[in-house]
Amino acid sequence: MIKENNWLRRKALESIYFAKSGHPGGVLSSIDIINFLFSNTMKYNINDFENLNRDRFILSKGHSAPALYAVAAKVGIIPEERLNGLRKINHELQAHTHRGSTPWAEASTGSLGQGFSFAIGEAKAMKMQSIDNRVYVMLGDGELQEGEVWEGAMFSSHHELDNLCAIVDYNKMQSDDLNENIIRLEPLVNKWESFGWNVLEIDGHNSSEIKFAFDNAQIVKSKPSVIIANTIKGKGVSYMENSPTWHGSVKMSNSDLKQALIELGATDNEIGAIVDK
């Protein structure tokens, strides 16, 4: 799984490099979980995202879209060659997920908190229509500072939305600094529990723990589940790890990308084919 996920990291960073802008830190922290969902957990048909009988994934932290796009290429939803059109005018892969051009992304997100509300609405609607599928939604930890999130958390537990599973990409950093220095989130497990959620805390880069959490969320009844996934911002690239500098709105240089690709196991030929374009 490490080799597979490093391929995803390389593809996501490559797309950010050619876009000349992006949010690499949160992309690298979230990609293991997104890949596990699409490759092992969710029920869907890559050729039919209009079918109501499917699981949904909403990326509420929409700025990490390159992670979702790389996974979509890996599982066959989109061709790999489309990835490097990221952020280009009239290209379907925009900086934040856009349902109009990518219906498999489920929701247009970017304003933090709104993707979570969208996911809750879908989960409630599916309950009302007796659709036996699940809704997964990923939030950033800085996103939890939005009041809308806690309104949604109350609504979800009140309506016993056990078909809803939220994942917090808990890399401890947001746009400018550590969460702790902006608005502290702890005690985070206790907060979610007090709102009536089934809470699971895991290592968000450990496939066994990720599997355990998703399996548990599927069997718990009468309450929604939240997975607090402890992750590393910039995971896999030494100069990005745990550095707020690499949150976003950054342009990767030729040497930045080359070093990242080396650390992620790319061959000399693979690096040359990208960096020398």
Buried (B, 14 or more C-beta within 10 A) or exposed (E): BEEEBBBBBBBBBBBBBBBEBBBBBBBBBBBBBBBBBBEEBBEBEEEEBEEEEBBBBBBBBBBBBBBBBBBBBBBEBBEEEBBBBBBEEEEBBBBBBBBEEBEBBBBBBBEBBBBBBBBBBBBBEBBEEEBEBBBBBBBBBBBBBBEBBBBBBEBBBEBBBBBBBBBBBBBBBBBEEBBEEBEEBEEBBEBBEEBBBBBBBBBBBBBEBBBBBBEBBBEBEEBBBBBBBBBBBBBBBEEBBBBBEBBBEBEBEEEBBBBBBEBBBBEEEBBEEBBEE
